[in-house]
Amino acid sequence: MDCSESLMLQATSRRALLLGGASFAAWAYLPKFARAADGRDPRFVTIILRGALDGLATVAPIGDPDYAGLHGAIALKADGPNAAVMLDPFFGLHPAMPEFSRMYRAKQAAVVHAVATSYRDRSHFDGQDVLESGFPGPGRVQSGWLNRALEALPKGERVTSALAVGPTTPLVLRGAAPTVGWAPTALPQAADDTAMRLLDLYQHRDPTLASALTQGLQLEKQAQGNEIKPQPGGGGVAAMRLVARGAAKLMAADDGPRIGALAFDGWDTHANEGGPVGRLAQLLGGLDGALAEFQSGLGARWRDTVIVVATEFGRTARINGTEGTDHGTGTIALLAGGAVNGGRMITDWPGLKPANLYQARDLAPTTDLRAVIKGVLHDQFGLGERVLADAVFPDSAPVKPMKGLVA
Amino acid sequence: MARDSQAALIALNRFGFGARGGAAGDFINAASDPRGFVLTELARPNGALLEVPGLLSTPELGKQVFDYQFEIQQARNAAKVAQQGASETPAQGSDAKQPQRRNLSLSTAAKEIAGKDPAMQPQPADNANAAMTPSATMQPPTMQTVAGPPKPPAQPLNIIQKTFRAEALARLQRGVVADCGFVERLVVFWSNHFCISANKGALARMWAGSFEREAIRPHVLGHFSDMLKTVEQHPAMLFFLDNQQSLGPESRAGINRNRGLNENLAREIMELHTLGVGGGYTQDDVTSLARVITGWTFAGRRGQLGAPGSFVFNANAHQPGPQQVLGKTYAQAGLAQGEAVLSDIARHPSTAKFIATKFARHFVADDPPPALVAKLQDTFTKTDGDLRALATALIQSNEAWQAPLTKMRSPYEFLLASGRLLARNPEDPGRYLNGLNLLGQPLWSPAGPNGFPDTAAAWAAPEGIKLRLDISAQLGSQLADRFDPRDLLELIAADAASVETRRSIERAESRQQALALLLMSPEFQRR
């Protein structure tokens, strides 16, 4: 009776893995730049870490006299087994991120610390809304800052190849500018003729579904030939790498997408976060691997690439009663890519003295994440300050684009 | 025509799981009395309960997991001893492995020890290294030497997988045989509202079904305050949101063990279960509630606090003294303090508004008619959170029948509706579970404590539609021989079917193609 089971069984353990914690989507057009002069062909990727990354555990202020006491058993140390990799005399990088460390030394990566969006409460879902929508506060916004940035770019050719993993586009890339998505599947495909007949029916009866199906069909076709076969059993950590590998492969193509977004889930480390090894370390290893996949997959295009890694907010400076951290405020943003003016810690460090903590519990934010992203979008794509302050990040005129992030 | 076909479509699709195939006559019955067709299910005493032989209680299931884990721990210890005997250079390997111990799911631990666990569901943050090894898809590299044969035959399911599948099967079967399915839709709604995720670990996977049977179903037609209390005291929820680890900083256990609060459950109670974001609570309220519910835990394997796997109040872990939540001081001692807070929060005006809005959004429209939300909120308040009254008010309203069918069936609703129409009462849940994974709604395993999305846009994404088409095409190619798709269209929509849908089906090049088109038609996908 259930004869489809065996067919679907194969497909699903793979897909489930990808749906389990990582996704990618991209702009459907190649931006048209007047940059033939310097031969640059810029790429931009944003990676959203959902669940709130513990910035103090990832890039640890080991030189801050209060850090070790606050982060307690999970604090990173400058020496001993699994020591942090010191980025400068004050900050140490988590040992699970050797690739990022290498990029940093090669001046292709930078860290912005004590950063936050404009959101100051502690709900993941509102915090993600603010992070991804680019609006100053939460609300039922249906478009993201990256999508609105795309609208301001000169639209070139439609991309012939793009991918997204997961059945939905992340909010950061949702909006009026068309995006594309794709996910690998081992299910047998419906016949073209059936698909065309259904499309005809939708066009008469349900334009929304017609549009969705059109895109779904197109992407499946474009993605064929891409041998992105996830291995079962890896969970979210492996998915990060696999999604990044696929994304990099398509973004490296001359006719591939230039601008994309990924979302990785699973950073909400309330209990047993782990220090140099453990749960967070595994996740960071996945992220590190994803960055490495971008570098190797983009090949020569790496030199024109900027990747911005951001999260909705940070976590408490002091560990909680279960060797984890609760929802906080200030955290980090990571920049990686050949175009990054890297090898730098970018921070106006607020200190971790009780009086300096935000609401006496969180790393106080001293840098607005929007300044970072604005700076990158300005340098990378020439977006003007006005557009950035009105359309991309509405009502953000006082937040000036950070200068000099792109080499 | 006296019968109201459009209302029948709404009764079956918006409020139920769709028309059944065969001679059930669901559409005709729904058309003759649409409201009555839906409401009849509410009148059945205990109609929401799921009592199936072989499904065990949470403590019984907990004991099985504890025993299983204990067995694995024993095997792990034995393996470690053997390894130490065999290897002179254990330093690096053991160093890297040891700190992961606390977070390993049982399935991973089982994989590591015996390689006896085929991939079940995605596990967050489990076992990154193993996944990158093509030849050892199911087993970490370290196990290859122990496991021996390069391609071991399919392993028997472990107790956790068996239980999960049995629970899933019972739920699916109930959904397939229900007349309208309104009560089952209510169960799914509330289960998603108070979701846990089976991916949290072995206990969560083991308890996902019993949680729904014990904490959700008995109260789906009862009172919200009772459901809230049962949910927050259920071991599955306490485990999912870490409350069993939260200790009052000044409690005896907190002082002795130098550990303290974990505010995860307290926050989600306020943000997701009751008041909603912007519902008038502060960080201080969250922290206070976290203190109030310290000691809410479940008994472990050795049963020092009670029957293993049962809810217990551990006075040793409870933060002593009065607490202030939402401006009110709660001076009660022990368990009563938290129960008093929950009882008040359940009746808070923000809760009524949050629940009414979410309920209307689920059934009627992403942006539900304000008049309907107001009506539901009023009912919730006046009846002290009577959920049968809430459901009745929804069905009795005009708004719920007048709003156009703009929502999409979720993957669960889509697969179940297909199963009902094609008369496939499942004997094995595998096909459904796999389909749910594929379409992004793995059973009892949402990505976060806010549950699966509930908007049309979430389920009408390009990739999702294409996958539904592939699944429909497969069902068509395998099952169409038994049906005349034109008859099936009569069963699901009759006069409510559009001319275009009817024509597409009639003109299809094959029955197979016609069935795929029927399953993908707006009449089958929209609700």
Interface residues (C-beta under 8 A of the other chain):
Chain A: M1 D2 C3 S4 E5 L7 M8 L9 A11 T12 S13 R15 A16 L17 L19 G20 G21 R50 G51 P81 N82 D121 R122 S123 H124 F125 D126 P138 Q142 A164 G166 P167 T168 T169 V180 G181 W182 A183 T185 L187 P188 Q189 A190 A191 D193 T194 A195 R197 L198 D200 L201 Y202 H204 R205 D206 T208 L209 A212 L213 T214 Q215 G216 L217 L219 E220 Q231 P232 G233 G234 G235 G236 V237 A238 A239 R241 D265 G266 D268 H270 A271 N272 G274 G275 V277 G278 R279 Q282 L283 G285 G286 G289 N320 G321 T322 E323 G324 D326 H327 Q359
Chain B: D95 A96 Q98 P99 Q100 R102 N103 K111 A119 Q121 P122 Q123 P124 A125 D126 N127 A128 A130 A131 M132 T133 P134 T137 M138 N199 D242 Q245 S246 L247 P249 G254 R259 G260 L261 N262 E263 N264 R267 E271 V277 Q283 V286 R424 P426 E427 D428 G430 R431 N434 G435 N437 L438 L439 G440 P442 A447 G448 N450 P453 A456 A457 A458 W459 A460 A461 P462 E463 G464 I465 K466 L467 L469 D470 I471 S472 A473 Q474 L475 G476 Q478 S498 E500 T501 S504 A508 E509 Q513 A516 L517 M520 S521 P522 Q525 R526
